[in-house]
Structure formats: C-alpha cells, structure tokens
Amino acid sequence: MHLTTEQLPKNLRGTIWACLIAPRPIALISTLDDQGVPNIAPYNSYSGLANNPPLLGVSFSRRGDEEKTTLANIKETGVFVINLVPRFLADVMNTSAEGIDKEDDFKRLGLTRAEAGTISCPRIGESPASLECRLLNIVPLPPSRCEMVVAQIVGMTIRDEFYTPENGFDPLAADLLASVGAEEYLSMNGESLHLPKTW
C-alpha cells in the first residue's frame, strides 16, 4: 500500500505517526512558572541532538491558540528537567496532564520534589535519571504550528542502583517506558501496556 499524507483517513492522521515513529522514550518534564509553582507534564516528542556538548530537542504542539504550560514556563525561566519514566510510574505519567494551572503537581501526583544540582528547577525523586536542561533556542517548525525547544544538558542525577561504570546508566535495570502507539506502551523488560489517552 502506498498513500500520500493527503490520502490518509482523518482518523489516522494523528495515531499513525505514533505507531510508525516508535518506540519513543517517555519523559515527565518538570518546570517552574514565574511564581515558583511547579508543573509536571508527559512528553514523548523529544530526542538527543548532539553529544558534545549534550543537546536535546523537545517538540511542542499547541492547545488551540494557547501555549502549553511547560513551554510557557521554559520561555519564562530558561530551564527544565527531563525526568525518565520507569514502568512503575506509568499510571502517574498518564494522569500527570490532568492537572490545572497554578497547582503544585508534585503534591497532586504524590511525587518527591528533589533539588536539581545545576539549575533552579526541581526534579522528580522517583525518576531513575533526571537531565537538567538550559534553553538555547526555540525553533518554529512551519508549516505546522509546533515549536522545538533546543536545550543543553548541564547536569544530571542518576540513582545509584542504575549507575554502571561501563555505560553510566542501565536502562534495562531501570525498566524505562516507551510509547509504541497512540495508547500502547512497552517497558524495557518486555511488558506491554494499554493506557487510555489523557494527553
């Protein structure tokens, strides 16, 4: 079968990319607003861009005409934390987007607020590894309405039980979660999950 993107049925125009561009790592991104209120939201549209210095990119869509809270906070403060998501945080990840603005998401989700080592933004204590990021650039992605945040990783926290002297981090031991469809997920240890979409 061959289709142009214009020939895709309307009901597939979002879900097919989630299935074709897979697996995708899952992160809970923690940010602060200009009043110091923490926000936590799930993202699977991020990727490493370079190793030296370490750069990553996060793509943000819009909610109607509004920026997502995470992007607005990054623009205000210039920093954020990528918190890797293990299998045991799958349900927390899936419900994290259900909060309201100006609500402390650490308290709402029952997560441990821990200090980052290099930036003024909290990380999630339960995460097996957290990447502390400083904003470098925001790149529009026309003809879509998306924007890509380009950031430099300036610090990281790796839980001792997942650190290895050979590679620095063991993703299998951490049992990280990946997105493999619109509502389908797979842990590094082979467990498949179906989580109704909330974000």
C-alpha positions as CSV (number, residue, x, y, z in Angstrom):
1,M,0.0,0.0,0.0
2,H,1.2,3.5,-0.8
3,L,-0.5,6.7,0.4
4,T,0.3,10.3,0.2
5,T,-0.2,12.1,3.5
6,E,-3.2,13.9,2.0
7,Q,-4.8,10.5,1.3
8,L,-4.6,9.4,5.0
9,P,-8.1,9.0,6.5
10,K,-8.7,11.8,9.0
11,N,-9.0,9.3,11.9
12,L,-5.4,8.2,11.3
13,R,-3.7,11.5,10.9
14,G,-2.5,11.6,14.5
15,T,-2.4,8.0,15.6
16,I,-0.5,6.6,12.6
17,W,2.7,8.6,13.4
18,A,2.6,7.4,17.0
19,C,2.7,3.8,15.6
20,L,5.2,4.4,12.8
21,I,7.7,6.6,14.7
22,A,8.2,4.1,17.6
23,P,9.4,3.3,20.1
24,R,9.7,6.8,21.6
25,P,11.0,7.5,25.1
26,I,8.7,8.9,27.7
27,A,9.7,11.8,29.9
28,L,8.0,13.8,32.7
29,I,9.2,17.3,32.2
30,S,9.3,19.4,35.3
31,T,9.3,23.2,35.2
32,L,8.5,26.2,37.4
33,D,6.4,29.2,36.5
34,D,7.5,32.8,37.3
35,Q,5.8,32.5,40.7
36,G,7.7,29.3,41.6
37,V,4.7,26.9,41.1
38,P,5.9,23.6,39.8
39,N,4.4,21.9,36.7
40,I,4.9,18.3,35.6
41,A,3.7,17.0,32.2
42,P,4.3,13.9,30.0
43,Y,6.1,14.2,26.7
44,N,7.3,11.7,24.0
45,S,8.4,14.1,21.3
46,Y,11.9,14.6,22.5
47,S,15.3,13.3,21.3
48,G,19.0,13.7,21.7
49,L,20.5,16.1,19.1
50,A,24.3,16.1,19.9
51,N,26.7,14.6,22.4
52,N,29.4,17.2,22.8
53,P,28.1,19.4,24.2
54,P,25.0,17.3,25.0
55,L,21.9,18.8,23.3
56,L,18.3,17.6,23.1
57,G,15.2,18.8,21.4
58,V,11.6,18.8,22.6
59,S,8.7,19.5,20.2
60,F,5.7,21.3,21.5
61,S,2.3,21.5,19.8
62,R,-0.4,24.0,20.9
63,R,-3.6,23.7,22.8
64,G,-5.9,25.6,20.4
65,D,-4.5,29.1,20.5
66,E,-2.7,28.7,23.8
67,E,0.9,27.6,24.5
68,K,1.3,24.6,26.7
69,T,2.2,25.4,30.3
70,T,5.5,23.6,30.0
71,L,6.6,25.6,27.0
72,A,5.5,28.9,28.6
73,N,7.4,28.1,31.8
74,I,10.6,27.2,29.8
75,K,10.3,30.6,28.0
76,E,9.9,32.4,31.3
77,T,12.7,30.6,33.3
78,G,15.0,29.2,30.6
79,V,15.4,25.8,32.4
80,F,13.6,22.5,32.8
81,V,14.2,18.9,33.8
82,I,13.7,15.7,31.7
83,N,12.7,13.0,34.2
84,L,12.9,9.5,32.7
85,V,9.8,7.4,33.3
86,P,10.1,3.8,34.6
87,R,7.3,1.2,34.4
88,F,6.2,1.7,38.0
89,L,5.4,5.4,37.2
90,A,3.2,4.5,34.1
91,D,-0.1,5.4,35.7
92,V,1.3,8.6,37.3
93,M,2.7,9.6,33.9
94,N,-0.6,9.0,32.2
95,T,-2.6,11.1,34.7
96,S,0.0,13.9,35.1
97,A,-1.5,16.0,32.3
98,E,-4.9,16.2,34.0
99,G,-3.9,19.0,36.5
100,I,-4.9,22.7,36.4
101,D,-2.6,25.7,36.1
102,K,-1.1,27.1,39.3
103,E,-1.3,23.8,41.0
104,D,1.7,22.1,42.7
105,D,2.0,18.9,40.6
106,F,4.4,17.2,43.0
107,K,1.7,17.3,45.7
108,R,-1.1,16.4,43.3
109,L,0.8,13.4,41.9
110,G,2.4,12.3,45.2
111,L,5.9,12.6,43.8
112,T,9.0,13.6,45.7
113,R,10.3,17.1,45.0
114,A,14.1,17.0,44.8
115,E,16.5,19.7,44.1
116,A,18.5,19.8,40.8
117,G,22.2,20.2,41.1
118,T,22.8,22.9,38.4
119,I,19.6,24.7,37.7
120,S,16.8,26.3,39.8
121,C,14.1,23.7,38.8
122,P,13.0,20.7,40.8
123,R,13.4,17.1,39.6
124,I,11.3,14.0,40.4
125,G,13.0,12.0,43.1
126,E,11.4,8.7,42.0
127,S,12.9,9.0,38.5
128,P,15.8,6.7,37.8
129,A,17.6,9.6,36.0
130,S,16.9,13.3,35.5
131,L,18.5,15.6,32.9
132,E,18.9,19.2,33.9
133,C,18.5,21.4,30.8
134,R,19.1,25.0,29.9
135,L,17.3,26.6,27.0
136,L,19.4,27.6,24.0
137,N,16.9,28.3,21.2
138,I,13.3,27.9,20.2
139,V,12.8,26.9,16.6
140,P,9.5,27.3,14.8
141,L,8.5,24.2,12.7
142,P,6.4,25.5,9.8
143,P,4.1,24.7,8.1
144,S,3.0,23.1,11.4
145,R,2.2,25.3,14.5
146,C,4.8,23.4,16.5
147,E,7.9,24.7,18.1
148,M,11.1,22.9,19.1
149,V,13.0,23.7,22.2
150,V,16.7,23.2,21.8
151,A,18.5,22.8,25.1
152,Q,21.8,21.9,26.6
153,I,22.1,19.2,29.3
154,V,24.1,20.9,32.0
155,G,23.7,18.3,34.8
156,M,22.1,15.0,35.6
157,T,21.1,12.9,38.6
158,I,21.3,9.1,38.2
159,R,20.0,6.9,41.1
160,D,22.8,4.8,42.5
161,E,21.1,1.5,41.7
162,F,21.0,2.3,38.0
163,Y,24.5,3.7,37.6
164,T,27.1,1.5,35.8
165,P,30.8,2.3,35.4
166,E,30.7,0.8,31.9
167,N,28.0,3.0,30.4
168,G,26.9,5.3,33.1
169,F,23.3,4.2,33.2
170,D,21.4,0.9,32.8
171,P,18.0,1.4,31.1
172,L,17.1,-2.2,31.4
173,A,17.5,-2.3,35.2
174,A,15.5,1.0,35.3
175,D,12.8,-0.7,33.2
176,L,12.1,2.5,31.3
177,L,8.8,3.0,29.5
178,A,8.5,3.7,25.8
179,S,5.5,4.8,23.6
180,V,4.7,2.4,20.8
181,G,1.4,3.7,19.7
182,A,-1.4,6.1,20.5
183,E,-2.3,4.3,23.7
184,E,0.2,1.5,23.7
185,Y,3.4,1.3,25.8
186,L,6.3,-1.1,26.3
187,S,8.6,-1.4,29.2
188,M,12.3,-2.2,28.6
189,N,11.7,-5.6,30.2
190,G,9.1,-6.5,27.7
191,E,5.8,-5.7,29.4
192,S,3.1,-4.2,27.1
193,L,0.5,-1.8,28.5
194,H,-2.6,-0.1,27.2
195,L,-3.2,3.3,28.8
196,P,-6.2,5.3,27.7
197,K,-5.0,8.6,26.3
198,T,-5.3,11.5,28.6
199,W,-2.7,13.9,27.0
